[in-house]
Amino acid sequence: MVHAVLEVGVGLVMADGVGMKAAALAGCVILALLSVRVHAAAVTCEQLGEIAYITERLRDNGTPLSDVMADADRLETDKQFGGADLEKIRETIHAAFNRIRNTNETLLECREKIKR
């Protein structure tokens, strides 16, 4: 039996590689991560880095991009983040999933934008 543990800075999410669908894990992990800071003014660079990391792990475990992107859609439905933040989240998921930008690059780019 394979067990995967994703540490996302807000706790541990245990996933049984045999008994749990990756799509269900995708929804739980990203929504749990972002729900912790619902009252924040904007999505943080650290959150975007964590989203990139989780997205890479989900991709590597066979989760389709559409399942991961569905979580961003749920955030919009739940009105947890505004339009600009949702766009950042969606772009981060897309870039990480398609190997355009890794976790470290996501953090560095975000922090550079804040400095400007």
N, CA, C and O atoms as a Tinker XYZ file with bonds, in Angstrom:
   464  protein
     1  N      0.845000   -1.173000    0.000000    73     2
     2  CA     0.000000    0.000000    0.000000    64     1     3
     3  C      0.892000    1.240000    0.000000    63     2     4     5
     4  O      1.858000    1.318000    0.760000    81     3
     5  N      0.564000    2.204000   -0.854000    73     3     6
     6  CA     1.343000    3.427000   -0.986000    64     5     7
     7  C      0.629000    4.547000   -0.245000    63     6     8     9
     8  O     -0.580000    4.729000   -0.388000    81     7
     9  N      1.385000    5.290000    0.543000    73     7    10
    10  CA     0.830000    6.453000    1.232000    64     9    11
    11  C      1.606000    7.689000    0.813000    63    10    12    13
    12  O      2.835000    7.672000    0.763000    81    11
    13  N      0.896000    8.746000    0.519000    73    11    14
    14  CA     1.538000   10.011000    0.183000    64    13    15
    15  C      1.152000   11.044000    1.223000    63    14    16    17
    16  O      0.011000   11.078000    1.685000    81    15
    17  N      2.093000   11.872000    1.585000    73    15    18
    18  CA     1.822000   12.939000    2.539000    64    17    19
    19  C      2.225000   14.249000    1.887000    63    18    20    21
    20  O      3.361000   14.404000    1.437000    81    19
    21  N      1.302000   15.182000    1.838000    73    19    22
    22  CA     1.595000   16.512000    1.322000    64    21    23
    23  C      1.583000   17.480000    2.495000    63    22    24    25
    24  O      0.558000   17.651000    3.155000    81    23
    25  N      2.714000   18.108000    2.751000    73    23    26
    26  CA     2.782000   19.116000    3.798000    64    25    27
    27  C      2.601000   20.464000    3.143000    63    26    28    29
    28  O      3.397000   20.850000    2.287000    81    27
    29  N      1.569000   21.184000    3.530000    73    27    30
    30  CA     1.234000   22.425000    2.842000    64    29    31
    31  C      1.323000   23.646000    3.748000    63    30    32    33
    32  O      0.812000   24.709000    3.395000    81    31
    33  N      1.945000   23.520000    4.878000    73    31    34
    34  CA     2.114000   24.677000    5.734000    64    33    35
    35  C      0.930000   24.943000    6.650000    63    34    36    37
    36  O      1.049000   25.741000    7.580000    81    35
    37  N     -0.181000   24.313000    6.420000    73    35    38
    38  CA    -1.349000   24.495000    7.271000    64    37    39
    39  C     -1.759000   23.164000    7.894000    63    38    40    41
    40  O     -2.800000   23.089000    8.547000    81    39
    41  N     -0.983000   22.144000    7.709000    73    39    42
    42  CA    -1.276000   20.831000    8.244000    64    41    43
    43  C     -0.873000   19.760000    7.260000    63    42    44    45
    44  O     -0.325000   20.052000    6.197000    81    43
    45  N     -1.140000   18.541000    7.609000    73    43    46
    46  CA    -0.808000   17.416000    6.747000    64    45    47
    47  C     -2.080000   16.825000    6.175000    63    46    48    49
    48  O     -3.099000   16.734000    6.859000    81    47
    49  N     -2.013000   16.434000    4.941000    73    47    50
    50  CA    -3.128000   15.755000    4.287000    64    49    51
    51  C     -2.626000   14.376000    3.921000    63    50    52    53
    52  O     -1.681000   14.247000    3.144000    81    51
    53  N     -3.239000   13.354000    4.464000    73    51    54
    54  CA    -2.843000   11.979000    4.180000    64    53    55
    55  C     -3.729000   11.443000    3.062000    63    54    56    57
    56  O     -4.946000   11.625000    3.074000    81    55
    57  N     -3.113000   10.797000    2.123000    73    55    58
    58  CA    -3.866000   10.218000    1.013000    64    57    59
    59  C     -3.422000    8.784000    0.820000    63    58    60    61
    60  O     -2.233000    8.518000    0.644000    81    59
    61  N     -4.352000    7.873000    0.850000    73    59    62
    62  CA    -4.067000    6.477000    0.587000    64    61    63
    63  C     -4.063000    6.308000   -0.921000    63    62    64    65
    64  O     -5.097000    6.457000   -1.572000    81    63
    65  N     -2.877000    5.991000   -1.486000    73    63    66
    66  CA    -2.726000    5.890000   -2.933000    64    65    67
    67  C     -3.603000    4.826000   -3.550000    63    66    68    69
    68  O     -3.844000    4.861000   -4.757000    81    67
    69  N     -4.092000    3.871000   -2.759000    73    67    70
    70  CA    -4.923000    2.801000   -3.292000    64    69    71
    71  C     -6.394000    3.153000   -3.200000    63    70    72    73
    72  O     -7.147000    2.929000   -4.148000    81    71
    73  N     -6.812000    3.700000   -2.070000    73    71    74
    74  CA    -8.245000    3.855000   -1.841000    64    73    75
    75  C     -8.830000    5.214000   -2.127000    63    74    76    77
    76  O    -10.051000    5.365000   -2.080000    81    75
    77  N     -8.019000    6.213000   -2.420000    73    75    78
    78  CA    -8.552000    7.562000   -2.608000    64    77    79
    79  C     -8.249000    8.081000   -4.006000    63    78    80    81
    80  O     -7.115000    7.982000   -4.476000    81    79
    81  N     -9.239000    8.623000   -4.658000    73    79    82
    82  CA    -9.018000    9.170000   -5.998000    64    81    83
    83  C     -8.185000   10.441000   -5.901000    63    82    84    85
    84  O     -8.349000   11.240000   -4.979000    81    83
    85  N     -7.300000   10.612000   -6.855000    73    83    86
    86  CA    -6.451000   11.801000   -6.877000    64    85    87
    87  C     -7.278000   13.068000   -7.032000    63    86    88    89
    88  O     -6.918000   14.114000   -6.492000    81    87
    89  N     -8.378000   12.985000   -7.762000    73    87    90
    90  CA    -9.218000   14.166000   -7.960000    64    89    91
    91  C     -9.805000   14.651000   -6.640000    63    90    92    93
    92  O     -9.876000   15.855000   -6.396000    81    91
    93  N    -10.223000   13.728000   -5.796000    73    91    94
    94  CA   -10.752000   14.101000   -4.493000    64    93    95
    95  C     -9.666000   14.748000   -3.650000    63    94    96    97
    96  O     -9.921000   15.716000   -2.935000    81    95
    97  N     -8.473000   14.222000   -3.733000    73    95    98
    98  CA    -7.348000   14.792000   -3.005000    64    97    99
    99  C     -7.077000   16.208000   -3.494000    63    98   100   101
   100  O     -6.816000   17.100000   -2.687000    81    99
   101  N     -7.136000   16.422000   -4.787000    73    99   102
   102  CA    -6.871000   17.754000   -5.342000    64   101   103
   103  C     -7.811000   18.775000   -4.722000    63   102   104   105
   104  O     -7.380000   19.837000   -4.272000    81   103
   105  N     -9.079000   18.452000   -4.702000    73   103   106
   106  CA   -10.051000   19.378000   -4.138000    64   105   107
   107  C     -9.829000   19.638000   -2.672000    63   106   108   109
   108  O     -9.904000   20.783000   -2.228000    81   107
   109  N     -9.561000   18.610000   -1.920000    73   107   110
   110  CA    -9.358000   18.753000   -0.490000    64   109   111
   111  C     -8.132000   19.592000   -0.176000    63   110   112   113
   112  O     -8.186000   20.479000    0.676000    81   111
   113  N     -7.041000   19.322000   -0.850000    73   111   114
   114  CA    -5.783000   19.980000   -0.521000    64   113   115
   115  C     -5.818000   21.458000   -0.853000    63   114   116   117
   116  O     -5.526000   22.288000    0.008000    81   115
   117  N     -6.166000   21.805000   -2.069000    73   115   118
   118  CA    -6.120000   23.213000   -2.470000    64   117   119
   119  C     -7.182000   24.018000   -1.740000    63   118   120   121
   120  O     -6.907000   25.135000   -1.304000    81   119
   121  N     -8.377000   23.485000   -1.598000    73   119   122
   122  CA    -9.416000   24.224000   -0.886000    64   121   123
   123  C     -9.073000   24.378000    0.585000    63   122   124   125
   124  O     -9.313000   25.439000    1.161000    81   123
   125  N     -8.515000   23.346000    1.207000    73   123   126
   126  CA    -8.125000   23.447000    2.616000    64   125   127
   127  C     -7.038000   24.492000    2.785000    63   126   128   129
   128  O     -7.082000   25.297000    3.715000    81   127
   129  N     -6.079000   24.480000    1.901000    73   127   130
   130  CA    -4.985000   25.440000    1.958000    64   129   131
   131  C     -5.505000   26.863000    1.888000    63   130   132   133
   132  O     -5.123000   27.703000    2.703000    81   131
   133  N     -6.361000   27.141000    0.939000    73   131   134
   134  CA    -6.833000   28.498000    0.738000    64   133   135
   135  C     -7.908000   28.904000    1.732000    63   134   136   137
   136  O     -8.055000   30.094000    2.010000    81   135
   137  N     -8.650000   27.977000    2.266000    73   135   138
   138  CA    -9.707000   28.299000    3.217000    64   137   139
   139  C     -9.148000   28.807000    4.537000    63   138   140   141
   140  O     -9.838000   29.517000    5.269000    81   139
   141  N     -7.921000   28.457000    4.844000    73   139   142
   142  CA    -7.321000   28.880000    6.099000    64   141   143
   143  C     -7.191000   30.395000    6.161000    63   142   144   145
   144  O     -7.328000   30.984000    7.233000    81   143
   145  N     -6.929000   31.026000    5.031000    73   143   146
   146  CA    -6.694000   32.463000    5.014000    64   145   147
   147  C     -7.778000   33.205000    4.236000    63   146   148   149
   148  O     -7.480000   34.120000    3.469000    81   147
   149  N     -9.011000   32.816000    4.430000    73   147   150
   150  CA   -10.108000   33.430000    3.682000    64   149   151
   151  C    -10.184000   34.924000    3.945000    63   150   152   153
   152  O    -10.558000   35.690000    3.057000    81   151
   153  N     -9.838000   35.344000    5.143000    73   151   154
   154  CA   -10.000000   36.744000    5.502000    64   153   155
   155  C     -8.796000   37.601000    5.099000    63   154   156   157
   156  O     -8.783000   38.804000    5.361000    81   155
   157  N     -7.802000   37.007000    4.477000    73   155   158
   158  CA    -6.643000   37.771000    4.026000    64   157   159
   159  C     -7.069000   38.726000    2.916000    63   158   160   161
   160  O     -8.015000   38.465000    2.174000    81   159
   161  N     -6.343000   39.844000    2.823000    73   159   162
   162  CA    -6.683000   40.852000    1.820000    64   161   163
   163  C     -6.455000   40.333000    0.409000    63   162   164   165
   164  O     -7.209000   40.668000   -0.505000    81   163
   165  N     -5.438000   39.531000    0.227000    73   163   166
   166  CA    -5.113000   39.003000   -1.098000    64   165   167
   167  C     -4.373000   37.689000   -0.926000    63   166   168   169
   168  O     -3.826000   37.400000    0.139000    81   167
   169  N     -4.365000   36.899000   -1.986000    73   167   170
   170  CA    -3.614000   35.652000   -1.950000    64   169   171
   171  C     -2.132000   36.010000   -1.802000    63   170   172   173
   172  O     -1.647000   36.930000   -2.460000    81   171
   173  N     -1.416000   35.286000   -0.942000    73   171   174
   174  CA    -0.014000   35.598000   -0.669000    64   173   175
   175  C      0.916000   34.817000   -1.591000    63   174   176   177
   176  O      0.519000   33.831000   -2.212000    81   175
   177  N      2.155000   35.278000   -1.665000    73   175   178
   178  CA     3.166000   34.562000   -2.453000    64   177   179
   179  C      3.364000   33.156000   -1.893000    63   178   180   181
   180  O      3.553000   32.208000   -2.655000    81   179
   181  N      3.324000   33.014000   -0.577000    73   179   182
   182  CA     3.497000   31.700000    0.037000    64   181   183
   183  C      2.368000   30.762000   -0.357000    63   182   184   185
   184  O      2.598000   29.579000   -0.609000    81   183
   185  N      1.150000   31.284000   -0.412000    73   183   186
   186  CA     0.027000   30.458000   -0.852000    64   185   187
   187  C      0.199000   30.039000   -2.299000    63   186   188   189
   188  O     -0.053000   28.885000   -2.644000    81   187
   189  N      0.623000   30.956000   -3.145000    73   187   190
   190  CA     0.830000   30.604000   -4.550000    64   189   191
   191  C      1.928000   29.560000   -4.682000    63   190   192   193
   192  O      1.821000   28.653000   -5.508000    81   191
   193  N      2.978000   29.673000   -3.885000    73   191   194
   194  CA     4.041000   28.666000   -3.895000    64   193   195
   195  C      3.529000   27.304000   -3.459000    63   194   196   197
   196  O      3.886000   26.281000   -4.043000    81   195
   197  N      2.690000   27.296000   -2.428000    73   195   198
   198  CA     2.117000   26.038000   -1.959000    64   197   199
   199  C      1.181000   25.434000   -3.005000    63   198   200   201
   200  O      1.157000   24.218000   -3.197000    81   199
   201  N      0.418000   26.281000   -3.673000    73   199   202
   202  CA    -0.467000   25.804000   -4.737000    64   201   203
   203  C      0.355000   25.193000   -5.866000    63   202   204   205
   204  O     -0.001000   24.142000   -6.398000    81   203
   205  N      1.454000   25.849000   -6.232000    73   203   206
   206  CA     2.332000   25.308000   -7.283000    64   205   207
   207  C      2.882000   23.947000   -6.864000    63   206   208   209
   208  O      2.898000   23.007000   -7.659000    81   207
   209  N      3.328000   23.846000   -5.621000    73   207   210
   210  CA     3.886000   22.581000   -5.118000    64   209   211
   211  C      2.840000   21.465000   -5.157000    63   210   212   213
   212  O      3.109000   20.365000   -5.640000    81   211
   213  N      1.674000   21.758000   -4.654000    73   211   214
   214  CA     0.604000   20.754000   -4.623000    64   213   215
   215  C      0.213000   20.358000   -6.046000    63   214   216   217
   216  O      0.002000   19.180000   -6.334000    81   215
   217  N      0.121000   21.345000   -6.925000    73   215   218
   218  CA    -0.233000   21.065000   -8.318000    64   217   219
   219  C      0.785000   20.138000   -8.967000    63   218   220   221
   220  O      0.410000   19.208000   -9.681000    81   219
   221  N      2.065000   20.383000   -8.725000    73   219   222
   222  CA     3.116000   19.505000   -9.269000    64   221   223
   223  C      2.950000   18.075000   -8.761000    63   222   224   225
   224  O      3.075000   17.125000   -9.533000    81   223
   225  N      2.671000   17.919000   -7.477000    73   223   226
   226  CA     2.507000   16.581000   -6.906000    64   225   227
   227  C      1.283000   15.888000   -7.493000    63   226   228   229
   228  O      1.330000   14.701000   -7.815000    81   227
   229  N      0.191000   16.629000   -7.631000    73   227   230
   230  CA    -1.025000   16.044000   -8.195000    64   229   231
   231  C     -0.797000   15.620000   -9.642000    63   230   232   233
   232  O     -1.208000   14.533000  -10.049000    81   231
   233  N     -0.143000   16.478000  -10.413000    73   231   234
   234  CA     0.196000   16.154000  -11.808000    64   233   235
   235  C      1.030000   14.869000  -11.857000    63   234   236   237
   236  O      0.755000   13.973000  -12.655000    81   235
   237  N      2.036000   14.792000  -11.008000    73   235   238
   238  CA     2.922000   13.630000  -10.982000    64   237   239
   239  C      2.195000   12.351000  -10.576000    63   238   240   241
   240  O      2.627000   11.247000  -10.906000    81   239
   241  N      1.086000   12.515000   -9.858000    73   239   242
   242  CA     0.289000   11.355000   -9.437000    64   241   243
   243  C     -0.855000   11.053000  -10.397000    63   242   244   245
   244  O     -1.683000   10.185000  -10.119000    81   243
   245  N     -0.910000   11.766000  -11.532000    73   243   246
   246  CA    -1.884000   11.437000  -12.568000    64   245   247
   247  C     -3.190000   12.203000  -12.545000    63   246   248   249
   248  O     -4.103000   11.881000  -13.305000    81   247
   249  N     -3.302000   13.210000  -11.694000    73   247   250
   250  CA    -4.532000   14.000000  -11.661000    64   249   251
   251  C     -4.598000   14.881000  -12.900000    63   250   252   253
   252  O     -3.624000   15.568000  -13.210000    81   251
   253  N     -5.718000   14.881000  -13.618000    73   251   254
   254  CA    -5.838000   15.735000  -14.810000    64   253   255
   255  C     -5.915000   17.214000  -14.424000    63   254   256   257
   256  O     -6.409000   17.563000  -13.352000    81   255
   257  N     -5.427000   18.064000  -15.305000    73   255   258
   258  CA    -5.460000   19.510000  -15.072000    64   257   259
   259  C     -6.885000   19.991000  -14.820000    63   258   260   261
   260  O     -7.106000   20.866000  -13.982000    81   259
   261  N     -7.833000   19.436000  -15.526000    73   259   262
   262  CA    -9.227000   19.877000  -15.364000    64   261   263
   263  C     -9.722000   19.675000  -13.936000    63   262   264   265
   264  O    -10.503000   20.484000  -13.435000    81   263
   265  N     -9.278000   18.606000  -13.276000    73   263   266
   266  CA    -9.689000   18.369000  -11.886000    64   265   267
   267  C     -9.066000   19.390000  -10.942000    63   266   268   269
   268  O     -9.716000   19.856000  -10.007000    81   267
   269  N     -7.812000   19.733000  -11.187000    73   267   270
   270  CA    -7.148000   20.710000  -10.332000    64   269   271
   271  C     -7.755000   22.095000  -10.560000    63   270   272   273
   272  O     -7.970000   22.844000   -9.607000    81   271
   273  N     -8.031000   22.435000  -11.817000    73   271   274
   274  CA    -8.627000   23.737000  -12.122000    64   273   275
   275  C    -10.049000   23.859000  -11.562000    63   274   276   277
   276  O    -10.512000   24.962000  -11.271000    81   275
   277  N    -10.721000   22.747000  -11.415000    73   275   278
   278  CA   -12.070000   22.776000  -10.849000    64   277   279
   279  C    -12.063000   23.342000   -9.433000    63   278   280   281
   280  O    -13.048000   23.931000   -8.989000    81   279
   281  N    -10.941000   23.160000   -8.720000    73   279   282
   282  CA   -10.841000   23.726000   -7.376000    64   281   283
   283  C    -10.838000   25.247000   -7.404000    63   282   284   285
   284  O    -11.446000   25.888000   -6.548000    81   283
   285  N    -10.167000   25.815000   -8.368000    73   283   286
   286  CA   -10.176000   27.274000   -8.513000    64   285   287
   287  C    -11.601000   27.754000   -8.805000    63   286   288   289
   288  O    -12.025000   28.799000   -8.311000    81   287
   289  N    -12.325000   26.989000   -9.601000    73   287   290
   290  CA   -13.717000   27.343000   -9.891000    64   289   291
   291  C    -14.566000   27.308000   -8.627000    63   290   292   293
   292  O    -15.457000   28.139000   -8.450000    81   291
   293  N    -14.288000   26.342000   -7.743000    73   291   294
   294  CA   -15.035000   26.259000   -6.481000    64   293   295
   295  C    -14.745000   27.475000   -5.603000    63   294   296   297
   296  O    -15.635000   27.966000   -4.908000    81   295
   297  N    -13.507000   27.961000   -5.633000    73   295   298
   298  CA   -13.169000   29.151000   -4.851000    64   297   299
   299  C    -13.975000   30.355000   -5.328000    63   298   300   301
   300  O    -14.401000   31.188000   -4.527000    81   299
   301  N    -14.178000   30.436000   -6.633000    73   299   302
   302  CA   -14.967000   31.528000   -7.192000    64   301   303
   303  C    -16.426000   31.384000   -6.778000    63   302   304   305
   304  O    -17.068000   32.362000   -6.393000    81   303
   305  N    -16.943000   30.174000   -6.858000    73   303   306
   306  CA   -18.327000   29.909000   -6.476000    64   305   307
   307  C    -18.561000   30.240000   -5.003000    63   306   308   309
   308  O    -19.600000   30.785000   -4.630000    81   307
   309  N    -17.567000   29.898000   -4.170000    73   307   310
   310  CA   -17.672000   30.158000   -2.731000    64   309   311
   311  C    -17.357000   31.611000   -2.375000    63   310   312   313
   312  O    -17.466000   32.010000   -1.216000    81   311
   313  N    -16.969000   32.390000   -3.371000    73   311   314
   314  CA   -16.628000   33.805000   -3.195000    64   313   315
   315  C    -15.544000   34.004000   -2.140000    63   314   316   317
   316  O    -15.591000   34.949000   -1.352000    81   315
   317  N    -14.558000   33.087000   -2.141000    73   315   318
   318  CA   -13.479000   33.184000   -1.170000    64   317   319
   319  C    -12.387000   34.153000   -1.615000    63   318   320   321
   320  O    -11.667000   34.707000   -0.785000    81   319
   321  N    -12.268000   34.354000   -2.914000    73   319   322
   322  CA   -11.257000   35.260000   -3.452000    64   321   323
   323  C    -11.867000   36.055000   -4.587000    63   322   324   325
   324  O    -12.785000   35.592000   -5.264000    81   323
   325  N    -11.346000   37.263000   -4.788000    73   323   326
   326  CA   -11.816000   38.122000   -5.866000    64   325   327
   327  C    -11.199000   37.745000   -7.197000    63   326   328   329
   328  O    -10.381000   36.829000   -7.280000    81   327
   329  N    -11.596000   38.458000   -8.232000    73   327   330
   330  CA   -11.193000   38.157000   -9.595000    64   329   331
   331  C     -9.700000   38.133000   -9.831000    63   330   332   333
   332  O     -9.195000   37.200000  -10.456000    81   331
   333  N     -8.967000   39.150000   -9.341000    73   331   334
   334  CA    -7.515000   39.206000   -9.564000    64   333   335
   335  C     -6.816000   38.046000   -8.867000    63   334   336   337
   336  O     -5.905000   37.442000   -9.433000    81   335
   337  N     -7.232000   37.733000   -7.655000    73   335   338
   338  CA    -6.623000   36.619000   -6.925000    64   337   339
   339  C     -6.930000   35.289000   -7.598000    63   338   340   341
   340  O     -6.057000   34.428000   -7.708000    81   339
   341  N     -8.160000   35.121000   -8.046000    73   339   342
   342  CA    -8.518000   33.880000   -8.737000    64   341   343
   343  C     -7.705000   33.708000  -10.012000    63   342   344   345
   344  O     -7.305000   32.597000  -10.360000    81   343
   345  N     -7.467000   34.802000  -10.696000    73   343   346
   346  CA    -6.656000   34.734000  -11.916000    64   345   347
   347  C     -5.224000   34.305000  -11.580000    63   346   348   349
   348  O     -4.633000   33.501000  -12.301000    81   347
   349  N     -4.670000   34.837000  -10.492000    73   347   350
   350  CA    -3.325000   34.431000  -10.051000    64   349   351
   351  C     -3.291000   32.944000   -9.696000    63   350   352   353
   352  O     -2.343000   32.239000  -10.039000    81   351
   353  N     -4.325000   32.479000   -9.013000    73   351   354
   354  CA    -4.399000   31.070000   -8.614000    64   353   355
   355  C     -4.491000   30.175000   -9.848000    63   354   356   357
   356  O     -3.774000   29.180000   -9.958000    81   355
   357  N     -5.375000   30.536000  -10.769000    73   355   358
   358  CA    -5.527000   29.737000  -11.996000    64   357   359
   359  C     -4.237000   29.718000  -12.821000    63   358   360   361
   360  O     -3.842000   28.675000  -13.343000    81   359
   361  N     -3.591000   30.872000  -12.932000    73   359   362
   362  CA    -2.353000   30.955000  -13.701000    64   361   363
   363  C     -1.245000   30.137000  -13.034000    63   362   364   365
   364  O     -0.440000   29.506000  -13.718000    81   363
   365  N     -1.206000   30.149000  -11.710000    73   363   366
   366  CA    -0.214000   29.359000  -10.971000    64   365   367
   367  C     -0.435000   27.875000  -11.203000    63   366   368   369
   368  O      0.519000   27.135000  -11.443000    81   367
   369  N     -1.682000   27.434000  -11.134000    73   367   370
   370  CA    -1.997000   26.025000  -11.370000    64   369   371
   371  C     -1.597000   25.635000  -12.790000    63   370   372   373
   372  O     -0.954000   24.606000  -12.997000    81   371
   373  N     -1.977000   26.457000  -13.763000    73   371   374
   374  CA    -1.656000   26.167000  -15.166000    64   373   375
   375  C     -0.139000   26.087000  -15.378000    63   374   376   377
   376  O      0.354000   25.148000  -16.003000    81   375
   377  N      0.593000   27.070000  -14.857000    73   375   378
   378  CA     2.044000   27.117000  -15.057000    64   377   379
   379  C      2.746000   25.946000  -14.370000    63   378   380   381
   380  O      3.671000   25.363000  -14.935000    81   379
   381  N      2.322000   25.603000  -13.173000    73   379   382
   382  CA     2.956000   24.484000  -12.457000    64   381   383
   383  C      2.624000   23.159000  -13.137000    63   382   384   385
   384  O      3.496000   22.305000  -13.300000    81   383
   385  N      1.378000   22.991000  -13.529000    73   383   386
   386  CA     0.965000   21.730000  -14.142000    64   385   387
   387  C      1.690000   21.494000  -15.460000    63   386   388   389
   388  O      2.083000   20.368000  -15.766000    81   387
   389  N      1.866000   22.557000  -16.240000    73   387   390
   390  CA     2.489000   22.450000  -17.562000    64   389   391
   391  C      4.002000   22.672000  -17.538000    63   390   392   393
   392  O      4.625000   22.835000  -18.587000    81   391
   393  N      4.580000   22.678000  -16.361000    73   391   394
   394  CA     6.036000   22.814000  -16.176000    64   393   395
   395  C      6.590000   24.115000  -16.746000    63   394   396   397
   396  O      7.745000   24.175000  -17.167000    81   395
   397  N      5.776000   25.134000  -16.755000    73   395   398
   398  CA     6.217000   26.451000  -17.212000    64   397   399
   399  C      7.026000   27.130000  -16.111000    63   398   400   401
   400  O      8.035000   27.787000  -16.367000    81   399
   401  N      6.550000   26.952000  -14.874000    73   399   402
   402  CA     7.203000   27.544000  -13.710000    64   401   403
   403  C      7.074000   26.572000  -12.546000    63   402   404   405
   404  O      5.987000   26.059000  -12.282000    81   403
   405  N      8.189000   26.314000  -11.842000    73   403   406
   406  CA     8.137000   25.416000  -10.684000    64   405   407
   407  C      7.823000   26.217000   -9.416000    63   406   408   409
   408  O      7.610000   27.429000   -9.469000    81   407
   409  N      7.798000   25.531000   -8.299000    73   407   410
   410  CA     7.440000   26.171000   -7.031000    64   409   411
   411  C      8.352000   27.346000   -6.701000    63   410   412   413
   412  O      7.872000   28.431000   -6.376000    81   411
   413  N      9.659000   27.138000   -6.783000    73   411   414
   414  CA    10.606000   28.206000   -6.454000    64   413   415
   415  C     10.462000   29.389000   -7.404000    63   414   416   417
   416  O     10.502000   30.540000   -6.972000    81   415
   417  N     10.299000   29.117000   -8.672000    73   415   418
   418  CA    10.127000   30.192000   -9.643000    64   417   419
   419  C      8.837000   30.972000   -9.380000    63   418   420   421
   420  O      8.792000   32.189000   -9.558000    81   419
   421  N      7.809000   30.271000   -8.962000    73   419   422
   422  CA     6.540000   30.925000   -8.624000    64   421   423
   423  C      6.742000   31.895000   -7.472000    63   422   424   425
   424  O      6.285000   33.037000   -7.530000    81   423
   425  N      7.422000   31.446000   -6.427000    73   423   426
   426  CA     7.674000   32.312000   -5.271000    64   425   427
   427  C      8.528000   33.517000   -5.651000    63   426   428   429
   428  O      8.206000   34.648000   -5.287000    81   427
   429  N      9.605000   33.279000   -6.376000    73   427   430
   430  CA    10.504000   34.372000   -6.764000    64   429   431
   431  C      9.796000   35.409000   -7.629000    63   430   432   433
   432  O      9.941000   36.611000   -7.405000    81   431
   433  N      9.038000   34.953000   -8.608000    73   431   434
   434  CA     8.327000   35.874000   -9.483000    64   433   435
   435  C      7.317000   36.704000   -8.707000    63   434   436   437
   436  O      7.205000   37.911000   -8.923000    81   435
   437  N      6.596000   36.074000   -7.822000    73   435   438
   438  CA     5.593000   36.772000   -7.023000    64   437   439
   439  C      6.256000   37.830000   -6.143000    63   438   440   441
   440  O      5.784000   38.964000   -6.064000    81   439
   441  N      7.341000   37.457000   -5.491000    73   439   442
   442  CA     8.028000   38.404000   -4.607000    64   441   443
   443  C      8.633000   39.569000   -5.388000    63   442   444   445
   444  O      8.665000   40.699000   -4.901000    81   443
   445  N      9.109000   39.293000   -6.590000    73   443   446
   446  CA     9.658000   40.362000   -7.440000    64   445   447
   447  C      8.566000   41.342000   -7.844000    63   446   448   449
   448  O      8.802000   42.549000   -7.880000    81   447
   449  N      7.392000   40.843000   -8.143000    73   447   450
   450  CA     6.280000   41.728000   -8.523000    64   449   451
   451  C      5.894000   42.649000   -7.366000    63   450   452   453
   452  O      5.512000   43.800000   -7.577000    81   451
   453  N      6.000000   42.127000   -6.138000    73   451   454
   454  CA     5.656000   42.937000   -4.962000    64   453   455
   455  C      6.687000   44.058000   -4.777000    63   454   456   457
   456  O      6.336000   45.171000   -4.385000    81   455
   457  N      7.931000   43.764000   -5.056000    73   455   458
   458  CA     9.012000   44.760000   -4.898000    64   457   459
   459  C      8.867000   45.934000   -5.852000    63   458   460   461
   460  O      9.294000   47.046000   -5.541000    81   459
   461  N      8.267000   45.691000   -7.009000    73   459   462
   462  CA     8.160000   46.760000   -8.032000    64   461   463
   463  C      7.182000   47.807000   -7.684000    63   462   464
   464  O      6.994000   48.755000   -8.447000    81   463
